[in-house]
Amino acid sequence: MILNIDYLQDQVFKNMLKFDFMRSWNMHYNLGIYTDVHKRVVGNTQYGYYMLQENRFLKKRLEEVATAYSVTPEKFDLSEQTKKDSYEYAYKCGQVIGSMQSALASFDTHVSITTKDNGIDYFYADYNTNVKSSLFPTGDDGKATMLYLLHALSTINFLLYVLNGYEKDDYGWWLKINYVAYYYTIHKLRDLQQHLIQNKLLTSSISDYFTSIGLDNAKYLNKTFRNYVMHSRLIDKNGKMLIDSENLDKAKPLFGLVETCFDGMSYYELKQSIISETAKISNILSTWLGIQNLNISPLKD
């Protein structure tokens, strides 16, 4: 999927060149990376492109994707469609939030849904993923791994250094979203570790990164809690209540579920621990990718 996205973005930007004969020069960019002023990656264009594509299509063989692009290249240029999709998505989110806020107004324990302002100055760096650089030291060879790590880093850093900055009131959502990011980052890195092992690509330096992250002893992985934050059901598949009676308290965020799943740890203790662990992973991935070597420029309106 990652290489299919890379191929499509490469074709889209290559075809923007003025003259056809220039397309083989690899002088174009096919990846834009967004950071804050501290060079903390908070997004990238290929990951954004992935979110607007159909997963079933991206899982096809590269040859099939290339054929589809050659037949209808205009379908893969999302410059205008992206604006419409983003607006529609934001509008629907606003409707859901407004509906929930109205419903919670009658709840006998006060729940507030408000955020604070969080102004961020964004920067960018452009790359061609087929060319050797500080981000892709081996050029085209091995770029899938670098892109995999970059997408993971973009996901957690957007949460850590953009979205979390909007938190004002917390009725439970902020732990849920941070936990989802932490949980799946651990699982995706474990998948990568196994891929490298199976293909005899795991070097000692890469192994050290995995050890520093603590993949083998990630202490906050809890399947019961994960199921709740993904599905918002306080009962298991057998209809049993997930919260122990001694911890049940409707005044607590998530009503005592955290205390039940994490041996009495409070909601706020767990949230801070999850954010700290995710920040540790972010720092390690940033070092692995050499993010401080990015040559960034201010992103202007």
C-alpha positions, 0 to 999 in steps of 0.5 A: 500500500505504501509503495502504491501511494508513493507510485501514484504521488510520483506520477501525479507530480511528475506529470505536472512538469511543463515538458514531457522529456523532463519526467525521467530526470527525477527533478520533481518532488513527490513528498511534502513533509509538514513540521512545527517550528521545532522540526517536529513532523506533524504530517505529510502529503503521501499519508494525507493522500492515502486517507482519501484513497480506497484501501481495497484499491491500494492493496492491489499489486503495483502493476494493477495500480499503474495500469489503472493510473495510465487509463484514467490519470485524472481520477488520481489528481485530488487537488479540487476533490480534496477540498470538497471531501475535507469540507464535507468531513469537517461538516459531518464531524461538527454535526455529530459533536453538536448532537452529542453536546445537546444530548449531554446537556441533560446528563445529571453529571455535567459534561462540557465540550469546549476547546481552546485556541492553539495557533501553530506556525507550520513549516515544510520540506519537499523530497523526491523519494526516489533520490538519495537524501538525508531522509532516504539515505539509500534512495529508492531501495528501502524507502518503504520502511522510511515511509512506514516510519514517517507515516507513523511519526506523522500520526502520533506527532499531529496528536501530540503537538497539534491536536492535544494543544486544543484540550480544555475540558476532558470528559474522556475523549482525550485519553481515548484518542491518545490511547488509540494512537499509542496502541496502534503505533506499538502494533504497527512497529511490532509488525515492522519488526517481524517483517524485518526479521522474516526478510533478514533485514533487521540490523543491530542498529534497527534492533536498538531502536526497537529495544529503546521503544520497548516493544517487547514490554509495552506495559499499557497495552490492554485489550479490554480497554482498547475494545472500549475506546474503539467501540464505546461499549461498556460490556463485553461480547458476553454482556458482562459489565467491563467496570468493577462495581467498586470502581463504578463512579459516574462522576469519573471520566469513563466512569471507573473503567480506567481504574478497573483495567489498570489496577487502580491507576486514575484516568489522569495518571493513565492519560499522562503516562500514555502521552509520555510513552508516545512522546518517547516513541516520537523522539526515537522515530525522529532520531531514526529518520534523522528529522533534525536534518530536514531543511524546512521553510515557512508554510505561507497561506 
